[in-house]
Amino acid sequence: MVLFKKSGYDYKAYKSSSSTIDVGFGKYMESMRKIYEDKNENPLVIITDYISGMTDSFAFACMENVSLPSPIKFRI
């Protein structure tokens, strides 16, 4: 929801992100532009539609990317 609140229907903002998750969501949003913008759809519906279309492995990869911290790298 934070991502949508930040970028909304600004597809260029999604494309310029360094996060592959953001870029992917932006591509989805752009492909569904006509449906969502014409209906002025609730952002929760848009996000739910996107998540429901994910494969299990892609959903897990996104979850790991978002919620797991980066490993600490030590120099010896």
Helices and strands as residue ranges (DSSP letters): H 2-7, H 11-15, H 20-31, H 33-39, H 43-52, H 56-67
